[in-house]
Amino acid sequence: MLLELSGDLQTHDPTIIKEKGKYYRIQTGPGIPLFVSDNLKEWKAYGHIFNDSPSWVKEKVPLARKNDFWAPDCLFRKGSYRIYYSVSSFGKNTSAIGMCKLSTLDLKSKAFTIEDCGPVLCSREKNDFNAIDAQVCSDGMDQDYLLFGSFWKGLQLVKLNEEGFVEEGADFIHIASRNLIPNSIEGGFIYGRNDMYFLFASHDFCCRGLESTYKIVVGASPSIEGPYYDGEGRPMLQGGGSLLRDGNSFSAFAGPGHNSIFEDEDGKTYIVYHAYDRQKGGRPVLQIEEIKWKNDWPYLEE
């Protein structure tokens, strides 16, 4: 069931993290836009993380639009907030995933500092993967992984070192694909719960307004490295995925997708995503729903 939201809700690829009682939302857009809320429901704009593109972007991704960042992810590690973000150009796999470190998410605090850490992973036309849509997930034993991928080979995992960069010599682990042309899967997010790992992903196409066909699917595995299967036993490496939301879920919204998962301090878990508002000409807007569980499987109330 959708939360009743208000304020500045226009969004694409949103993720939420909490610091000192405040909820912060980051998303695709110029400079990585930041929004703040006191209660998860009322949102206001709070500035941008970057004022300009880091110097390395032009070299690694020449066709990327200036100061345009996609699908950020945020986590707290070793005393600072690490933000992973993508730079690319639509439909190309000359892309990069960068990282920066923040001392606090409160941009207006006197304690705020930012450190550009450079690229974590790059892809080129010769590669069979696309280095965008980053999420950092953990196996629960202090090993972080970078989950990434959009179209091309689908979704992959690779181990990160303690500093948040790809571990030298680490293998790339293929965990989800549609095996289609085009291979329309992206926006992966892994969430661990009760010794199981749940892989959420978006199938089909975003960014077409009311014509968007995005849908959110999920599978599970006892190992973060997979293999992942949906509720009917279909492997996500072969197009499987149990449907959570699609364009038929709500009469007012088309193309729900590119979700993240947020676990609040009260134990409630929320799925956060964007959908295209049919009443506002297809504007992408924020959606937040509490995830329910039945027989250790996630579902969303109608």
Secondary structure by P-SEA (a helix, b strand, c coil): ccccccccccccbbbbbbcccbbbbbbcccccbbbbbccccbbbbcccccccccccccccccccccccccbbbbbbcccbbbbbbbbbcccccccbbbbbbbcccccccccbbbbbbcccccccccccccccbbbbbbccccbbbbbbcccccccbbbbbccccccccbbbbbbccccccccccccbbbbbbcccbbbbbbcccccccccccbbbbbbccccccccccccccccccccbbbbbccccccccccccccbbbbbbccccbbbbbbbbbbccccccbbbbbbbbbbccccccccc
